[in-house]
Amino acid sequence: MATLAPPNTRIADLNDRCRMGLDRTARIVATRDCLATIAKGDRNMDMIIAQARVLKAVRDYRFAPDDRSERDFGSLELDGETIFFKIDYYDAAMEFGSEDPADASITTRVLTIMLARDY
């Protein structure tokens, strides 16, 4: 009989999937200020490149091997700017908080990427 992972471990694993872009139900949002600050210009292509760079930095982020948190928050540096990312848990309709973030079938994750000064 297989044993279930502790809720904190299960949530951390689901959050890692969200951060990696592997959760089809998750939403990923970057603040306008974050993208504008990282963009090297004000053309649409500059914003698209900034978005790709920010997403790559978040996906490349590594938590300490002994980290036992839900891995729902991180801080990193990109182009001299401190960037935060935060994962929040909502019900499937995104109206209320999730009753059980460890249950992917009833939880929609929202990954928000922002500058530290926007937090």
Residue pairs with C-beta under 8 A, 6 or more apart in sequence:
4 10
5 13
7 102
8 68
8 69
8 70
10 102
11 70
11 71
11 72
11 101
11 102
12 69
12 70
12 71
14 23
14 101
14 102
14 104
14 107
14 109
15 70
15 71
15 72
15 87
15 109
16 71
17 23
17 26
18 26
18 28
18 87
18 109
18 111
19 58
19 59
19 61
19 71
19 85
19 87
19 111
20 59
21 28
21 55
21 59
23 104
23 109
25 92
25 104
25 108
25 109
26 108
26 109
26 110
26 111
27 94
27 108
27 109
27 110
27 111
28 55
28 110
28 111
28 113
29 110
29 111
29 112
29 113
30 51
30 54
30 55
30 112
30 113
30 114
31 112
31 113
31 114
31 115
31 118
33 114
33 115
33 118
34 54
34 81
34 83
34 113
34 114
34 115
34 118
35 47
35 50
35 51
35 54
36 42
36 47
36 50
37 79
37 81
37 115
38 50
38 53
38 54
38 78
38 79
38 81
39 46
39 47
39 49
39 50
40 46
40 49
40 50
53 78
54 78
54 83
54 113
55 113
57 76
57 78
57 83
58 74
58 76
58 83
58 85
58 111
58 113
61 74
61 76
61 85
63 69
63 71
63 74
70 87
70 101
71 87
72 86
72 87
72 88
73 84
73 85
73 86
73 87
74 84
74 85
75 82
75 83
75 84
75 116
76 82
76 83
76 85
77 83
81 115
81 116
82 115
82 116
83 113
83 114
83 115
83 116
84 113
84 114
84 115
84 116
84 118
84 119
85 111
85 112
85 113
85 114
86 111
86 112
86 114
86 119
87 109
87 110
87 111
87 112
88 97
88 109
88 110
88 112
89 97
89 98
89 101
89 107
89 108
89 109
89 110
90 96
90 97
90 98
90 107
90 108
90 109
90 110
91 97
91 98
91 99
91 106
91 107
91 108
92 106
92 107
92 108
94 108
94 110
98 106
98 107
98 108
99 106
100 106
100 107
101 107
